[in-house]
Structures are given as C-alpha cells and as structure tokens.
Amino acid sequence: MIHTIIKNKPTRLFIILAGVFICNALIAELMGVKLFSLEETMGIAPLRLRIFGNEFSFNLTAGVLLWPVVFIMTDIINEYYGMKGVRFLSFLAIGLIGYAFLMFQGAIYITPAGFWVGNYASQGVPDADKAYRAIFGQSSWIIVGSLAAFGIGQVLDVFIFHRIKKITGEKNIWLRATGSTVVSQFVDSFVVLFIAFYIGPRVSANQGQPWSFALVMTICVGNYIYKFLMALVLTPVIYLVHSWIERYLGHDLAADLKQAAMRDE
C-alpha cells in the first residue's frame, strides 16, 4: 500500500513540496530569534534610511532568509494542488510550529544538569541554561503575532493567486506568483510586528516596553522593502521549479493537476 502511494507521481510530488514548505516555515520561526545586519553582512555601510521620522537600517530577523522559500512553495503548491492543498499545509505548519514552541517552553523549565551549565564557559557562555532560556524562551506575543501573520498571509496569498490566474489563465506565471506574494507579505510584515510589539506589551505588563506606532511602522516598511525586493529577485526560481515539475510529471499530467487545482476552491 505504501509503495503504491509513493510510486504515484502527484502524491510523491505533494509530499516533497509539503516537506520543503513545512521544514522551511518551522526553521524560519526558530531562526527568527537572531537579528542580523544585512548591509554589514554584505560588507557595506548601513543605509540609515529615514522612515516615519525614524532611522532604519536593514537589521532583520534571520527568518527572513527562508520566508521567501515558503512563499514560493505556497505558489507552487497552489498551482498544482489548489487552495485546499495550501490551506491544509498552512494549518498543519501552524500547528507544528505551535507544538514546537510548547515543547521549547517545557524544556526551559527542566532542571539543567549542573556540569552542563558551565560547559560552554570557554566559548564565552558562562551560563548555558540562561542562554538556552534567552534563545528559546521567546515572548508569547511574538509567537502569537508570528503565527497569526503566517496564517493571514497564506490565506491572502492563495486567494489573490487564484483571482489573478482566473483573469490571466495559464500565462504570466510571474504575475500571479509575485503579485500574490508581495501583497501577502505586506500584510504579514505588519501583522506580526503590531501584535508582538505594539499590542502585546500594552495588554501584558511582562512583555517588555511597547513600541511607538511610528517605530512599528518604520520597522514594518523597512522589512517589507526587503521582502518585496526578494520576491522580485526570486521570480526566476518559480519558473525553474515549474520547469522541473513539468518534466517530472509530464505535460499532460501536469496540465490535469493544474485544471483540477483551479476547480478545487
């Protein structure tokens, strides 16, 4: 039975795409705790843009390196398996990410082995348990904001993708893929920061100092500029993946899947 399922090309392709989609979404969430300077990583001086009266340089969460891959996978899955396929994987990913954070919270409160606490002192980490808590003990509002943004962004991406495809048909892959991504990532960028740093700290006193509206807008716009540029840069990747899938499935089978995906709303 398992052999028959895996041997089926559309099923095997769905498993591969689902694995890449969920894996990148989960890793992006875990990586997101680190902030990095894009300009300094590239060996250039910070740009220091003025946005809403605040200075902005591209100090981004490491998660933004993988989110473009997630949105590319969203559009590819949408193309061949329809809205229901993307929604299923999106909700599954949200559930698994939520589960991962719950497990991290549980692990934080496990009593550490005494010898392990100082195990990394020679590497500049005098207390490994405190470092572990700092990295994996993210604010609950950051987690809520991130999952809410991901869910809303995915729903929008799927909807806009299908609306554009209904108008343009099979042509202009770049338009439906890039168009849906730039809109969904716009909403994603704003939702996560407003919930995590504007609403959350005002609702819960132990969530740190709330950001001002202007600061939230500055970071939101700056992050979106990066995501928008990445969506444009990675557009050729979508064509490469489409080309590989067409060769793997064969033209007729690929066409059948895409027609079924358009009917499956």
GUKOLVO-530371 format. One line per field, with one value per residue: residue number from 0; residue in one letter; x, y, z of N, C-alpha, C, O in turn. Coordinates in steps of 0.1 Angstrom, whole numbers, plus 5000, padded with zeros to 4 digits. Layout:
<recs>
k	[NUM/...]
r	[a/...]
n.X	[X/...]
n.Y	[Y/...]
n.Z	[Z/...]
ca.X	[X/...]
ca.Y	[Y/...]
ca.Z	[Z/...]
c.X	[X/...]
c.Y	[Y/...]
c.Z	[Z/...]
o.X	[X/...]
o.Y	[Y/...]
o.Z	[Z/...]
</recs>
This chain:
<recs>
k	[0/1/2/3/4/5/6/7/8/9/10/11/12/13/14/15/16/17/18/19/20/21/22/23/24/25/26/27/28/29/30/31/32/33/34/35/36/37/38/39/40/41/42/43/44/45/46/47/48/49/50/51/52/53/54/55/56/57/58/59/60/61/62/63/64/65/66/67/68/69/70/71/72/73/74/75/76/77/78/79/80/81/82/83/84/85/86/87/88/89/90/91/92/93/94/95/96/97/98/99/100/101/102/103/104/105/106/107/108/109/110/111/112/113/114/115/116/117/118/119/120/121/122/123/124/125/126/127/128/129/130/131/132/133/134/135/136/137/138/139/140/141/142/143/144/145/146/147/148/149/150/151/152/153/154/155/156/157/158/159/160/161/162/163/164/165/166/167/168/169/170/171/172/173/174/175/176/177/178/179/180/181/182/183/184/185/186/187/188/189/190/191/192/193/194/195/196/197/198/199/200/201/202/203/204/205/206/207/208/209/210/211/212/213/214/215/216/217/218/219/220/221/222/223/224/225/226/227/228/229/230/231/232/233/234/235/236/237/238/239/240/241/242/243/244/245/246/247/248/249/250/251/252/253/254/255/256/257/258/259/260/261/262/263/264]
r	[m/i/h/t/i/i/k/n/k/p/t/r/l/f/i/i/l/a/g/v/f/i/c/n/a/l/i/a/e/l/m/g/v/k/l/f/s/l/e/e/t/m/g/i/a/p/l/r/l/r/i/f/g/n/e/f/s/f/n/l/t/a/g/v/l/l/w/p/v/v/f/i/m/t/d/i/i/n/e/y/y/g/m/k/g/v/r/f/l/s/f/l/a/i/g/l/i/g/y/a/f/l/m/f/q/g/a/i/y/i/t/p/a/g/f/w/v/g/n/y/a/s/q/g/v/p/d/a/d/k/a/y/r/a/i/f/g/q/s/s/w/i/i/v/g/s/l/a/a/f/g/i/g/q/v/l/d/v/f/i/f/h/r/i/k/k/i/t/g/e/k/n/i/w/l/r/a/t/g/s/t/v/v/s/q/f/v/d/s/f/v/v/l/f/i/a/f/y/i/g/p/r/v/s/a/n/q/g/q/p/w/s/f/a/l/v/m/t/i/c/v/g/n/y/i/y/k/f/l/m/a/l/v/l/t/p/v/i/y/l/v/h/s/w/i/e/r/y/l/g/h/d/l/a/a/d/l/k/q/a/a/m/r/d/e]
n.X	[5008/5019/5040/5026/5014/5036/5047/5030/5032/5020/5013/5037/5051/5036/5042/5069/5070/5054/5070/5093/5080/5069/5092/5109/5092/5091/5118/5124/5109/5123/5148/5144/5148/5173/5188/5202/5226/5220/5233/5259/5266/5269/5290/5289/5282/5257/5225/5208/5182/5155/5125/5092/5101/5120/5152/5162/5180/5189/5184/5175/5154/5167/5150/5139/5154/5145/5117/5110/5113/5093/5070/5073/5070/5044/5030/5037/5026/4999/4995/4994/4980/4959/4937/4928/4948/4970/4959/4955/4982/4992/4977/4985/5013/5012/5001/5022/5044/5034/5033/5060/5070/5057/5069/5095/5091/5084/5109/5125/5119/5129/5151/5184/5214/5241/5268/5266/5257/5280/5294/5300/5316/5342/5337/5327/5302/5290/5268/5250/5223/5209/5214/5201/5174/5171/5173/5154/5131/5111/5089/5055/5037/5051/5052/5024/5019/5035/5025/4998/5002/5014/4993/4973/4986/4990/4964/4956/4975/4969/4943/4946/4963/4947/4927/4940/4950/4926/4919/4941/4947/4967/4990/5016/5029/5046/5032/5010/5023/5043/5027/5007/5024/5038/5017/5006/5029/5032/5010/5017/5041/5033/5013/5026/5045/5029/5012/5031/5048/5034/5007/5008/5026/5011/4989/4998/5017/5042/5056/5076/5088/5064/5064/5064/5039/5050/5075/5070/5058/5080/5098/5082/5078/5104/5112/5094/5103/5126/5115/5098/5117/5131/5111/5109/5134/5136/5118/5125/5132/5108/5099/5119/5114/5088/5094/5109/5090/5071/5087/5091/5065/5053/5038/5010/4999/5007/4992/4966/4966/4968/4944/4925/4932/4924/4897/4892/4882]
n.Y	[4988/5013/5015/5017/5042/5060/5056/5068/5096/5123/5122/5117/5140/5160/5153/5158/5186/5195/5188/5204/5229/5229/5224/5246/5267/5261/5261/5288/5301/5294/5303/5330/5343/5355/5385/5402/5422/5432/5449/5450/5424/5421/5436/5463/5498/5506/5517/5536/5547/5572/5567/5574/5593/5579/5564/5538/5509/5479/5458/5428/5399/5367/5349/5359/5351/5326/5328/5337/5314/5298/5312/5309/5281/5280/5292/5274/5250/5258/5262/5235/5220/5234/5256/5242/5224/5241/5254/5233/5224/5248/5252/5229/5234/5256/5244/5226/5243/5258/5236/5230/5253/5250/5228/5237/5256/5239/5225/5245/5247/5224/5211/5219/5199/5200/5201/5208/5235/5252/5244/5256/5277/5284/5292/5317/5317/5318/5307/5282/5275/5298/5311/5293/5296/5323/5322/5303/5310/5327/5357/5352/5367/5374/5349/5344/5366/5360/5335/5343/5362/5346/5328/5345/5357/5335/5328/5351/5351/5327/5333/5356/5347/5328/5345/5361/5342/5333/5354/5358/5333/5305/5318/5342/5335/5347/5370/5362/5347/5365/5387/5378/5372/5396/5411/5395/5393/5419/5423/5403/5413/5436/5426/5408/5424/5444/5430/5417/5437/5461/5458/5435/5442/5462/5449/5429/5432/5421/5419/5435/5468/5487/5493/5525/5538/5549/5538/5511/5512/5521/5499/5479/5489/5490/5462/5452/5463/5449/5422/5426/5432/5408/5390/5398/5393/5365/5356/5343/5317/5305/5299/5280/5259/5253/5244/5221/5205/5201/5186/5163/5154/5152/5167/5163/5152/5172/5193/5183/5183/5210/5220/5207/5219/5245/5242/5233/5249]
n.Z	[5000/5009/4992/4968/4971/4973/4949/4931/4911/4914/4941/4954/4946/4960/4986/4987/4981/5003/5024/5020/5023/5050/5065/5060/5069/5097/5104/5098/5117/5141/5136/5136/5160/5160/5152/5124/5106/5074/5056/5067/5067/5040/5036/5034/5043/5068/5056/5067/5064/5064/5078/5085/5104/5118/5120/5098/5093/5075/5097/5103/5111/5112/5101/5078/5057/5049/5046/5020/5005/5016/5006/4979/4977/4985/4963/4943/4952/4953/4926/4915/4933/4943/4963/4986/4991/4998/5020/5038/5043/5053/5077/5090/5092/5110/5133/5139/5143/5165/5183/5185/5198/5222/5232/5235/5255/5276/5278/5288/5315/5326/5350/5347/5341/5364/5356/5329/5328/5330/5308/5284/5290/5282/5256/5259/5270/5300/5314/5304/5306/5310/5286/5269/5277/5270/5242/5233/5248/5237/5237/5244/5229/5206/5194/5190/5173/5151/5142/5137/5117/5097/5091/5082/5061/5044/5036/5022/5002/4987/4979/4963/4943/4930/4920/4902/4884/4873/4858/4840/4831/4820/4813/4822/4847/4864/4872/4888/4908/4919/4923/4942/4963/4970/4980/5001/5018/5025/5043/5061/5072/5086/5104/5122/5136/5148/5165/5182/5192/5195/5203/5221/5244/5255/5264/5281/5310/5314/5291/5281/5270/5252/5217/5199/5177/5154/5154/5150/5125/5110/5112/5100/5074/5065/5067/5048/5024/5020/5017/4995/4975/4975/4966/4940/4930/4933/4915/4890/4900/4905/4879/4872/4890/4882/4856/4863/4875/4854/4837/4853/4859/4834/4805/4801/4825/4843/4833/4838/4866/4872/4861/4877/4901/4898/4899/4924/4948]
ca.X	[5000/5027/5048/5017/5012/5048/5050/5022/5040/5014/5013/5051/5054/5029/5049/5082/5067/5049/5082/5101/5072/5068/5105/5113/5084/5095/5132/5124/5105/5133/5160/5139/5152/5185/5188/5214/5227/5221/5244/5273/5269/5273/5303/5286/5278/5243/5219/5203/5170/5146/5111/5083/5108/5129/5163/5161/5189/5183/5186/5164/5154/5173/5139/5135/5162/5138/5103/5107/5112/5079/5060/5075/5064/5029/5025/5039/5015/4987/4994/4992/4971/4948/4936/4926/4961/4978/4953/4958/4996/4994/4972/4994/5025/5009/5000/5035/5052/5029/5037/5074/5072/5052/5080/5106/5087/5086/5123/5131/5117/5136/5163/5196/5225/5250/5281/5262/5255/5292/5301/5305/5323/5354/5333/5321/5288/5292/5256/5243/5209/5203/5215/5190/5162/5171/5171/5141/5120/5105/5077/5043/5031/5059/5047/5011/5019/5041/5015/4987/5007/5016/4980/4966/4994/4988/4950/4956/4984/4961/4931/4950/4969/4936/4919/4949/4950/4913/4919/4951/4948/4980/5002/5020/5032/5053/5023/5002/5032/5049/5016/5002/5034/5041/5005/5005/5040/5029/5002/5025/5051/5026/5005/5035/5051/5019/5008/5042/5055/5026/4995/5011/5032/5001/4980/5005/5028/5055/5061/5086/5084/5058/5070/5055/5033/5059/5086/5064/5057/5094/5103/5073/5081/5118/5111/5086/5111/5134/5107/5094/5129/5134/5100/5112/5147/5134/5108/5130/5132/5095/5099/5128/5106/5077/5100/5113/5077/5066/5094/5089/5051/5049/5029/4996/4996/5008/4980/4954/4966/4965/4930/4918/4935/4915/4883/4892/4882]
ca.Y	[5000/5025/5015/5022/5057/5067/5054/5078/5108/5135/5121/5119/5154/5167/5150/5166/5201/5197/5187/5217/5240/5229/5224/5260/5275/5258/5266/5302/5306/5291/5312/5344/5350/5362/5397/5404/5434/5428/5457/5447/5410/5422/5443/5478/5506/5507/5527/5546/5553/5579/5562/5578/5600/5571/5558/5524/5501/5466/5449/5419/5386/5356/5341/5364/5344/5314/5330/5337/5300/5293/5318/5302/5268/5283/5294/5261/5240/5264/5259/5221/5212/5242/5263/5233/5218/5251/5256/5221/5225/5260/5249/5219/5241/5264/5235/5220/5254/5260/5225/5231/5263/5245/5218/5246/5261/5228/5222/5256/5245/5212/5214/5215/5192/5210/5203/5214/5249/5259/5236/5264/5289/5287/5298/5330/5315/5313/5300/5277/5274/5312/5313/5284/5303/5336/5319/5296/5315/5339/5362/5346/5376/5372/5337/5347/5375/5353/5325/5350/5368/5335/5323/5355/5359/5324/5329/5361/5346/5317/5339/5365/5338/5322/5355/5366/5331/5332/5365/5357/5319/5298/5327/5352/5329/5357/5380/5356/5343/5376/5396/5373/5372/5410/5416/5387/5396/5433/5421/5395/5422/5445/5419/5402/5434/5451/5421/5413/5448/5473/5454/5426/5448/5470/5440/5422/5441/5415/5416/5445/5481/5487/5502/5535/5535/5553/5528/5499/5515/5522/5485/5473/5493/5485/5448/5449/5467/5437/5411/5430/5430/5393/5384/5401/5386/5351/5352/5332/5304/5299/5293/5268/5249/5249/5236/5208/5197/5198/5174/5152/5148/5151/5178/5160/5150/5185/5201/5178/5187/5225/5222/5203/5228/5257/5238/5229/5261]
ca.Z	[5000/5010/4979/4957/4973/4970/4934/4924/4910/4920/4955/4958/4945/4970/4998/4986/4983/5016/5033/5019/5028/5064/5070/5059/5078/5111/5107/5098/5130/5150/5132/5137/5173/5158/5143/5117/5097/5060/5050/5072/5062/5026/5036/5031/5055/5070/5047/5076/5058/5073/5076/5096/5113/5125/5112/5096/5085/5074/5107/5101/5117/5103/5095/5065/5047/5045/5043/5005/5001/5020/4998/4966/4978/4986/4949/4935/4957/4948/4911/4912/4942/4946/4976/4997/4994/5005/5033/5046/5047/5062/5091/5096/5096/5121/5144/5142/5149/5179/5191/5187/5208/5235/5237/5240/5268/5286/5280/5295/5329/5331/5358/5340/5348/5370/5348/5316/5329/5327/5298/5273/5295/5273/5244/5262/5275/5314/5319/5292/5308/5308/5272/5263/5280/5262/5228/5230/5256/5231/5242/5238/5219/5194/5188/5186/5162/5140/5137/5131/5104/5087/5087/5074/5048/5035/5031/5012/4990/4980/4973/4952/4933/4922/4913/4891/4874/4866/4848/4830/4826/4823/4810/4832/4860/4873/4877/4899/4918/4925/4928/4954/4973/4975/4988/5014/5026/5030/5054/5071/5078/5096/5115/5132/5145/5156/5176/5190/5199/5198/5211/5232/5256/5261/5271/5292/5315/5314/5277/5277/5267/5239/5207/5194/5164/5144/5153/5144/5110/5104/5110/5091/5060/5062/5064/5036/5013/5018/5012/4981/4966/4974/4958/4926/4927/4932/4905/4881/4907/4903/4866/4873/4897/4873/4846/4868/4878/4841/4832/4862/4858/4820/4802/4802/4839/4849/4829/4845/4880/4873/4859/4889/4912/4896/4902/4938/4957]
c.X	[5009/5035/5039/5015/5024/5051/5042/5029/5033/5015/5028/5055/5048/5037/5062/5079/5062/5061/5090/5093/5072/5082/5110/5105/5088/5109/5132/5119/5115/5145/5156/5144/5165/5183/5202/5214/5229/5232/5258/5276/5274/5285/5301/5282/5263/5237/5213/5192/5161/5131/5103/5090/5118/5140/5161/5173/5184/5189/5174/5165/5160/5162/5136/5143/5154/5123/5101/5106/5098/5069/5061/5068/5049/5024/5026/5028/5002/4984/4989/4982/4960/4948/4935/4940/4970/4972/4956/4972/4999/4989/4981/5007/5023/5008/5013/5044/5047/5033/5052/5077/5068/5063/5092/5103/5088/5100/5130/5130/5123/5148/5175/5206/5236/5262/5278/5262/5268/5300/5306/5312/5335/5350/5325/5306/5289/5280/5248/5228/5202/5203/5203/5177/5160/5167/5158/5129/5114/5092/5065/5036/5038/5054/5033/5011/5025/5031/5003/4991/5009/5003/4973/4973/4991/4974/4950/4964/4976/4950/4935/4956/4958/4929/4927/4949/4937/4912/4929/4953/4962/4992/5005/5021/5037/5043/5015/5011/5037/5038/5010/5011/5037/5029/5005/5017/5039/5021/5009/5034/5045/5020/5015/5040/5041/5014/5019/5047/5046/5014/4999/5016/5021/4990/4986/5017/5042/5061/5071/5080/5077/5064/5060/5050/5042/5070/5082/5063/5070/5099/5095/5077/5095/5119/5104/5095/5120/5126/5102/5105/5132/5123/5103/5124/5145/5123/5113/5131/5119/5094/5108/5121/5095/5083/5104/5100/5071/5073/5092/5075/5048/5039/5015/4991/4997/4996/4967/4954/4963/4950/4922/4920/4927/4901/4881/4893/4873]
c.Y	[5013/5026/5021/5037/5064/5067/5064/5091/5121/5135/5123/5133/5163/5165/5158/5181/5204/5197/5199/5228/5241/5230/5239/5269/5273/5263/5281/5308/5305/5301/5327/5351/5358/5374/5399/5417/5430/5436/5452/5432/5411/5431/5458/5485/5506/5519/5539/5554/5561/5574/5566/5585/5592/5566/5543/5519/5487/5456/5440/5406/5376/5349/5346/5358/5332/5317/5331/5323/5294/5299/5312/5289/5270/5284/5281/5251/5245/5261/5245/5214/5221/5248/5253/5227/5228/5253/5245/5222/5237/5258/5239/5225/5249/5256/5230/5231/5257/5248/5226/5242/5258/5236/5226/5251/5251/5225/5232/5253/5232/5216/5210/5207/5202/5212/5209/5229/5257/5252/5244/5277/5293/5293/5312/5329/5309/5305/5295/5276/5288/5315/5305/5291/5316/5333/5313/5301/5328/5344/5355/5354/5376/5360/5338/5355/5368/5343/5332/5356/5357/5330/5332/5357/5348/5324/5339/5357/5337/5324/5348/5358/5333/5333/5360/5355/5330/5343/5363/5343/5314/5307/5336/5346/5339/5367/5374/5352/5355/5385/5391/5374/5386/5415/5408/5391/5410/5431/5414/5404/5431/5438/5414/5413/5442/5443/5419/5425/5461/5469/5445/5433/5458/5462/5433/5430/5435/5412/5427/5458/5481/5497/5513/5531/5538/5543/5515/5501/5515/5508/5478/5476/5488/5470/5444/5453/5455/5425/5414/5427/5415/5386/5387/5393/5371/5346/5341/5318/5297/5292/5280/5257/5244/5240/5222/5199/5193/5186/5162/5145/5145/5162/5175/5159/5163/5194/5196/5183/5202/5228/5218/5213/5241/5254/5236/5241/5259]
c.Z	[5000/4997/4968/4959/4969/4955/4926/4923/4916/4935/4960/4957/4956/4984/4998/4988/4997/5026/5033/5025/5043/5071/5071/5068/5093/5114/5107/5111/5141/5148/5136/5150/5171/5148/5137/5109/5083/5054/5054/5068/5047/5024/5032/5043/5056/5062/5055/5069/5068/5069/5088/5107/5121/5115/5110/5088/5085/5084/5108/5109/5107/5096/5081/5054/5041/5041/5028/5000/5004/5010/4983/4966/4978/4972/4941/4939/4952/4934/4908/4921/4948/4960/4987/5001/5002/5019/5043/5052/5056/5076/5098/5101/5109/5134/5148/5148/5163/5188/5195/5198/5222/5241/5242/5254/5279/5289/5289/5310/5335/5338/5350/5348/5352/5361/5334/5316/5325/5316/5286/5277/5287/5260/5246/5267/5290/5319/5307/5294/5306/5293/5264/5265/5272/5247/5225/5238/5250/5238/5235/5228/5206/5187/5183/5173/5149/5134/5131/5117/5093/5082/5078/5060/5038/5029/5020/5000/4981/4972/4961/4941/4924/4914/4901/4880/4867/4855/4837/4824/4829/4821/4822/4846/4869/4880/4889/4910/4926/4931/4941/4966/4979/4984/5002/5023/5032/5043/5065/5079/5089/5107/5126/5142/5153/5167/5186/5198/5201/5207/5223/5245/5263/5268/5283/5297/5315/5301/5272/5274/5253/5229/5203/5181/5153/5142/5146/5129/5103/5102/5100/5076/5056/5059/5051/5024/5010/5012/4998/4971/4964/4965/4943/4921/4925/4922/4895/4887/4905/4889/4865/4879/4889/4862/4850/4870/4865/4836/4841/4860/4843/4818/4805/4817/4846/4846/4836/4860/4881/4870/4871/4900/4910/4900/4917/4947/4969]
o.X	[5007/5037/5044/5015/5023/5057/5046/5031/5040/5017/5030/5063/5055/5039/5066/5086/5066/5061/5094/5100/5076/5083/5115/5111/5090/5111/5140/5124/5117/5151/5165/5143/5168/5176/5212/5203/5240/5240/5266/5288/5282/5290/5310/5277/5256/5243/5214/5192/5161/5127/5106/5087/5125/5137/5159/5176/5175/5196/5163/5176/5157/5165/5131/5140/5156/5117/5090/5098/5092/5060/5051/5061/5041/5013/5018/5021/4993/4973/4981/4976/4952/4957/4940/4942/4976/4980/4959/4975/5007/4996/4983/5012/5032/5013/5016/5052/5056/5037/5056/5086/5074/5066/5098/5112/5093/5104/5139/5140/5121/5156/5177/5207/5239/5266/5287/5265/5268/5312/5316/5313/5337/5359/5318/5299/5290/5282/5241/5221/5191/5194/5197/5168/5149/5160/5151/5118/5113/5085/5065/5030/5032/5052/5031/5004/5020/5030/4998/4983/5005/5001/4968/4966/4990/4973/4944/4959/4975/4948/4929/4953/4959/4924/4921/4948/4937/4906/4925/4959/4968/5003/4997/5015/5034/5045/5013/5007/5036/5040/5008/5008/5038/5031/5003/5015/5044/5024/5008/5035/5050/5021/5012/5041/5043/5012/5016/5051/5051/5011/4994/5011/5023/4983/4979/5026/5052/5070/5074/5068/5083/5069/5047/5056/5044/5075/5089/5067/5071/5104/5101/5079/5097/5125/5108/5094/5122/5131/5101/5103/5135/5127/5101/5125/5151/5120/5106/5129/5118/5088/5105/5121/5092/5076/5101/5101/5066/5067/5091/5074/5040/5031/5007/4981/4988/4991/4959/4943/4956/4945/4912/4911/4922/4893/4870/4904/4872]
o.Y	[5022/5037/5029/5045/5075/5076/5067/5097/5128/5145/5130/5138/5172/5175/5164/5187/5214/5205/5205/5237/5251/5237/5243/5278/5283/5270/5287/5318/5313/5305/5335/5363/5367/5372/5397/5422/5424/5430/5451/5429/5403/5433/5464/5478/5505/5529/5550/5566/5556/5577/5562/5583/5598/5565/5536/5524/5483/5447/5444/5403/5377/5342/5339/5359/5328/5309/5327/5321/5287/5292/5311/5285/5261/5278/5279/5245/5237/5258/5243/5204/5217/5246/5256/5224/5224/5254/5247/5220/5236/5261/5239/5222/5249/5259/5229/5228/5259/5251/5223/5239/5262/5236/5222/5252/5254/5223/5229/5257/5229/5225/5198/5209/5211/5224/5215/5236/5267/5255/5240/5287/5305/5299/5317/5339/5297/5296/5303/5278/5288/5321/5310/5292/5319/5340/5317/5297/5338/5336/5352/5349/5378/5360/5334/5352/5370/5342/5327/5355/5359/5328/5328/5358/5350/5321/5337/5359/5338/5321/5347/5361/5334/5331/5362/5358/5327/5341/5365/5341/5317/5304/5336/5350/5339/5371/5381/5354/5356/5391/5399/5376/5388/5423/5415/5391/5413/5437/5417/5403/5433/5442/5416/5411/5445/5448/5420/5424/5470/5475/5448/5431/5460/5467/5431/5434/5442/5403/5427/5460/5477/5507/5511/5523/5530/5541/5510/5492/5511/5505/5470/5467/5484/5466/5435/5446/5451/5420/5404/5422/5411/5377/5378/5387/5365/5334/5332/5308/5285/5282/5271/5245/5232/5230/5212/5187/5182/5177/5151/5133/5136/5165/5183/5164/5166/5201/5205/5187/5206/5237/5225/5215/5246/5263/5236/5244/5268]
o.Z	[4992/4992/4960/4949/4962/4949/4915/4933/4923/4942/4970/4965/4961/4991/5009/4996/5003/5036/5043/5032/5049/5081/5081/5074/5100/5124/5115/5116/5149/5158/5138/5151/5179/5138/5143/5105/5080/5047/5046/5065/5043/5013/5027/5053/5045/5062/5050/5068/5079/5058/5099/5119/5130/5103/5120/5077/5092/5081/5113/5114/5095/5086/5073/5042/5030/5034/5023/4990/4996/5006/4976/4957/4973/4968/4933/4930/4948/4930/4899/4917/4956/4968/4998/5013/5011/5029/5055/5064/5065/5085/5110/5111/5118/5144/5160/5157/5172/5199/5206/5207/5232/5253/5252/5262/5290/5300/5296/5318/5346/5333/5347/5360/5344/5359/5329/5306/5318/5314/5280/5270/5285/5254/5238/5267/5291/5328/5301/5284/5300/5288/5255/5256/5267/5241/5216/5235/5257/5243/5223/5219/5195/5174/5171/5163/5138/5122/5120/5108/5082/5070/5068/5050/5026/5017/5009/4988/4969/4960/4950/4929/4912/4903/4890/4868/4855/4845/4825/4814/4839/4826/4832/4855/4881/4891/4899/4922/4938/4942/4950/4977/4991/4993/5012/5035/5043/5053/5077/5091/5100/5119/5138/5154/5165/5178/5198/5210/5208/5217/5234/5255/5275/5277/5293/5289/5315/5299/5260/5274/5243/5234/5205/5174/5143/5131/5138/5121/5092/5091/5092/5068/5045/5049/5044/5014/4998/5002/4990/4961/4953/4958/4935/4910/4916/4921/4891/4880/4903/4888/4859/4875/4888/4858/4843/4867/4864/4830/4835/4859/4841/4827/4811/4821/4855/4855/4840/4865/4890/4876/4875/4908/4920/4904/4922/4953/4977]
</recs>
